[in-house]
Amino acid sequence: MTRLPNSSLGPQPATLAGLPVAVEGQPLPTLAPMIKRVAPAVVNIATRGRVRIRENPLLADPFFRRFFNLPQIERERRTQSIGSGVIVDADQGYVLTNHHVIANADEIIVTLRDRRQFAAELIGADPETDIAVLRIPPEDLTALPMGDSDRLEVGDFVVAIGNPFGIGQTVTSGIVSALRRSGLGIEGFEDFIQTDASINPGNSGGALVTLAGELIGINTAILAPRGSNVGIGFAIPTNMARQIMAQLITYGEVRRGLLGVHAQDLTPDLAEALGIGQDNGAVVRKIEPGSPAARAGLASGDVVVEVDGEPVRSAADLRNRIGLLRVGEEVELTLLRDGARRTIRARVAEPEQLELKGKGAARRLAGLTIGPITEDSPLRGKVKGVIVVAVEPGSPAWRIGLRESDVIVEVNRQETATVDAFAAAVKTGAAQLVLKLLRGNATVVIVVR
């Protein structure tokens, strides 16, 4: 092949390391200066831990095992995970990441871009939003400023930074493909930013930033066959993450309250039937008796269009906004009723819980704390039952096989749709209690004698 001399190509642009930095006198666009500024705030996270292997309660019965001469089995297994995180407060050493990155971890190691490593302290985690807050020693850290995710628009350019597949810090770019994605079944609360910037396993907990270098999302999930990236990634908006982080730092947990509202989307057909000239909002279909919503005067058929002055577009939007409020916080609801616009105020209450301490028939369930299926739960409206909030390890409730997040739907064939119904069912003095519960996608029956 004949090579033409450079002179035959005409005037050449200035070069750096053999690459053009300008064309026709105009500098080429580059994200390098912004990446250099923000990349030190994105960290790699490695965890080690142990999880208990769930087993049939019969297999935990020593008599059953001896009778069938069953060998001892390992009840725990070791776990490891690799993910990403974002330093959001350099003075305090706070790092934001995903709950699923650090779940069941006994040890959390944070590696900075300059290769320094720190053992991290878990400040708190919230599985419902998949947010966790860690703390590392505040030694010469770089923090990423948090932007306002509500100002994002579809088409805005964004950059994802994380640790995909554990290969090291990686930068990908794309645009905001959609906003307020929900109903995906990934988390309890869903208000995702969708992006086509490549997000792969290991990116979880990493940063989604604007071209100005502001954090506007925590990368959390992909929607793709066989775990590969096909340009559909999701990030938790910073405005949601900021609220969760504040509670985790203050309390070590998220203290969600109860309003007592069941709602559905305002569809065009419903809007026409209700005589409403808009199609954004949440239609109240049921109010829990005695709840804060009932006391505030909210009624079935009301259409909630704003919460604290912010527009409500759907039932999921209403659920997200209420579910992020703290217990005791007052909320202002703007609604449409009989064609008129109204504003009411309600104070978020603490969900009722029942702790069994071993009195009467309930002694067989001592160590168990149950509560209602709250408004933030994806099971709300789909399952009638009470949820196991906590089980004290080694207690009678633990030994019979009950575990946190189990949903008890029946006791001795009686529905336990409320805490009161459950309390009445276990205090009947029956010779045995037959508990029917849901554990993930499985139905489990436990007989308590």
N, C-alpha and C positions, 0 to 999 in steps of 0.2 A: 504494500500500500504506500502510495506517495504521500509524504508529509509536506504540508505547505509551510513555508517559513512564517514566523509570527508577523513579519511586516506585511504579509499579504492579507492579514485579517483586519487591518486598520488599527486605529488607536486602541490601546488596551486599558481597562480600568485598573485602579490601584489594587494591589493584592496583599493578602496577609496569609502567610504559609501556603501560598499557591492558590488560594480561594479568592474570588472577587468579593469586595466589600461594598462596591458601588457599581451601578449600571447607568450609563449616560449621566454620570455626575450625581446620581441620587443614591443615598445609602440604602442597602438592603435591610428589610425589617428583620429583627431578631429579638427573641425572648431571653437571650443570655443574661443581660444585666439584671432583669427581674428574677430569674431563676437563681443567680448567684446570691441575691439578697435574701430570698425566702427559703432556699433549700436547707440551710443549717437548722431551721425550725422543725423539719420533718425527720422523725427518728424511726429506727427499726426496733421492733419489740419481739422478744423471744420468751416463751414461757415453758415451764415444766410443772406438772401436777399429777394428781391421781384422782380418778373418778370411781365411784362405787358401781359395780355391775348390778343392774336390776335383775331380780330373780323372782320366780314364783314363791309366794310365802310358804308353800309346802316344803320347798327345798331348804328353807331355813329352819324347819322343825327337826330337832335332833332325833326324836323318836322315829319320824318318817325316814330319815336318812339311815338310821341303824337298821330299821326293818327291811329296807330294800338294799342295804349294803352299798350305799352310794359313796363314792370317793369324795374327799374334800376338794372343793373347787376354789379357784382364786376369785375373791369377791371384789378386788380392785384391779385397775389397770393403769399403767402410766400413760400420760398424755403429753404431747408437745404441740406448740403452735407457733407460727411466725406471722407477724403482721406489721402494721405501721402505726404511727401516732404523730401528734402535732403539739409542739410546745406553744401554749397560748398565754403563759404568764412566766416571764423569765425571772422575776423577782422572787416568786414563790415556788417556782419549779413545777408548775402544773402542766400535765400532758393530757390531751384529749385523745381517746381511741374508741374502738368498738367494744361492747361488752363481750361479744363472742370471741374476741381476740384473747382476752384474759380470763375467760370463764374457767373455773376449776383449777386455777393456777396456784401452786404453792410458792413458785419463784417467778418473778418478772424481771427480765433484764432489758434495759433500754440502751441502745447503741446510737450515739450521735454520729453526724456525718464526719466529724474529725476523728472517729473511731474510739472516742472515750466511751466507757461503759459504766452504767450505774444500776444498782439494785433498786427497783422502784417500789414505792409504797402504794397500795391500792386505797384510794380515798373513798371511793364508792362506785357502784355500778347500777345501771337500770336496764334490765333485760327488755322491757317493753319498748324502749326507744333505741336499744342497742348502743347506749352511750356509757362510757366509763371514764373516770378521772384518776390519773396516777400522779404521784409526786416524786421528783428526783431532786438531788441536791442542787440548789440554784448557783452553780459555779460557771460563770461566763457563758450563759445560755443566750440563744437568740429566739425570740418569740415571734409568732406570726400574728399580725393584727387581724381581729375578726371584723368582717364587713357585714352589711345589712342584706341578708339573703332575700328579703321581701322586695328589694329593688331590682332583682334579676329579671331579665326578659328572655324569652325564647330567641335564640340566635346570638346571644352574648358569647364571646370567646372565653373559654376556661382552660385551665391546665391542671392535670392530676399528677400528684407526686406521691410516691409510695415505694414499697419493697415487694414487687410482684415475684412470686415463686421463690422468695428468699435470695434472689440473685444480687440484691443491692439496690440503692436508690435509683429510681427510674422516673423520667418525666414524659408524659404524653399530653397531647393537646386535642381540643375539639370545641364543640359549642354546647350550649344548653339546648337540649332537644325538646324538653317538656318540663313543666312545673307542676307541683302539687299532685304527683302520682300517688295513688292510694289503692287499696283493695287488692294488693299483690300477695298478701298473706305472708310477707317476709317478717314483719314485726307487728307488735301490738298497736303502735302509733305509726302511721305512714303519711308522710307529706314530702315525698322525695323530690329532689332535683334529678332529672334524667339527663344524661350526657352521652355523647359518642366518643369522648376521650377514653382511651383504652383503660379499663379497670379489670385487673385479673386477681386470682387468689394471691393473697399477701399484700394487696393494696388496701385491704380493710383497715380502717382507722387512719388512713392517710388523708392528705389535704386536697381539696378542690379549691383552686384560687382563681381570682380574676386576673386580667392582664395588668391591673394596678398592684398586684401582689397582696390582695386581701383574701383571707380565708372566708369562703362562703359555703363550704360544705365539708362533711366528713364522709369520705368514700366508704360504702358499706356493703354493696351487693352488685351482682351482675345477673342478667337474665339471658341465659344462653345454654345451648345443648352441650352436655358433657363438660361443663365448666369452662369452655373456651369463650373468648371474647368475640362478640359479633356486633359491637358498637352500641350495646344497651347496658349502661351502667347507672347506678343510683347512689346518691349522696344525701345524707341527713343535713337539712339546712342549718346554718349557724344560729339562726334565731331560735330554733328549737333546742339545739345543743347548748346554747348559752343558758337557757332557762333550767335545763336539766343539770348542767354543771353547777349552777348556783346552789341548787338544793343538795347536790351530792357533797359539795364542799361544806355547807352549813350543817347538814344532818347526817351525812354518810349514806343517805337513801333518799328516794323521792317519796314525799308524803302527799299522795294524791287524795283528793277529796271526793265527796259524793254530792251530785246535784239532783239526781233522780229523774233524768229525762231520757226517754226513748224516742228517737227521731228517724225520719227517712228523708230521702232526697225530694226536693220540690221539682217534679217533672212538669213538662208543658201541659199535660192533661190535668194534673192536680192544680196547677196554677189557674187554668181555665175554670175548673170546677169551683175553686175558692174565690174566683173573681179577682185574681192578682195579676197585675201587669208586669211581672218579672218572672224569670225562671231560675234565679239563684237564691238558695235558702235551704233551711231544714225544717220540715214539717213535724211538729210534735205529735206523736201517735199515742203516747202513754206517759203518765206521770206517776211516780212511785208515791203511794199514800204516806203522808207524814214527812216527806222529803223536803229539803230546802226549796226545791222548785214548786212543790205544792203550797208551802207556806208563803212563797212570794207571789202566788196567784197565777202561775203559768198553767195553761190548760191545753187539753188535747185539741188539735186543729190550729193552734198558733203556728205562725211561720217565723222562725228566728232568722233575722237577716244580718244582725251584727252582734259581736261580743266585744265589749269594751271599746266600741267605736270602729272595730275592724270588721270588714265584710265577711259573712259566712256564705260559702258557695254551695255547700253540700252537708249531708249528715256527718260524713267523715271529718269535714272541716270543723263542725261544731264539736264533735267528740275530741278532736285534737286540742282545740282551744280550751275546753273545759278540763280535759285530762291533765293539762300542764299547770293548772292552778293549784296552789297550796291549800291545805286544810286551813279553814278560817278566813280565807281571802274572799273579799266581796267582788262580785261580778255584775256588770251591767249588761242586760240583754235588751236589744232592740228587736221588736217583733211586729208583725202585722196580724191584726185580729178584726174580722168583719170589715176589712178594707181600711181600717184606721191604723196608724202607726203609734206604737206605745213603747215605753221604756220601763222596765222593772229591774229591781236589784235583788240579788239573792246572795247568801253567804254559804260558801262551800263547807260541808260538814264532813266529819271523819266517818268512814265506813264502819258499820257495826261489826264487831268480831266477838267470837266466843272461845274462851280458853278453858279446856277441860282439865281439872286438877285431881280427878280420882274420887269424886263423891258419887255414891249410889252406883247405878248401873254404868255410869260414865267412867268409873275407875278403870274399866278395860280399855278406855281410849285416852287415859291420862297422858299428858305431854303433847296433846294435839291442839292446835289453834286453827279455827276455821273462820271464814268470812264470806261475804256475798261475792258473786261475780260482778265486779265493778264496771263502771262505764268505759274504762280504758281497755278492758279485756276484749280480744277478738271473739270470745265465746258469748259475749253479751247478746241476748236475743236469739241465740242458736241453741243454747243448752240451759236447762233448768236444774240448778244444783247449787252447792256451796263449795268453795275452793279451799284446799288445805293451804293455809298461809305459812305454817311452820310445824315441824315435828321435832321434838327434843330427842336427840340421839340417845339410844338405850332405854327410852321410855316404853311403856306398854304399847302405845300407838306405833312407835318405831318397830318394835319387835313383831307386830302382826303384819308389817309390810306397808304401812301408809307412808307416803312421801310428799314433800312440798310440791305444789302445783297439781296434785290429784284433784279431780272434781267428783265429789260424792253426790250422786243423783237420787239414790234410794237407800233407806234403812228399813229392813224387814218389809220390803215391797211398798213402803210409803214414800212418796215423793218428798225430797228435801230441797224445795226451791228457795227457801229462806233460812236464815240462821235460826229463827224461832222454831221452824218446822223441824230442823235437825236436832235442836236441843230437846224438843218434846219427844222425838223418836228414840233418842238414846237414853231417855230417862224413864222408859216404860217399865223397867224391871224384868224384861223378857229374859229367858234362860240363855238365849244367844242373840247376837246381832249379826245380820247378814247385810254387809255393805256392798252396794253396787257403785262402781266408780269408773270414771274415764281417765285413762292415762295415755296421753298422746292420742293416737288413733285406735287404741285398744280399749276394750271393756274388760274390767277386772272385777271379780267377786271375791270378797274376803269374809270368812265366817269367824266371828269372835265369840268364844265360849267363856 
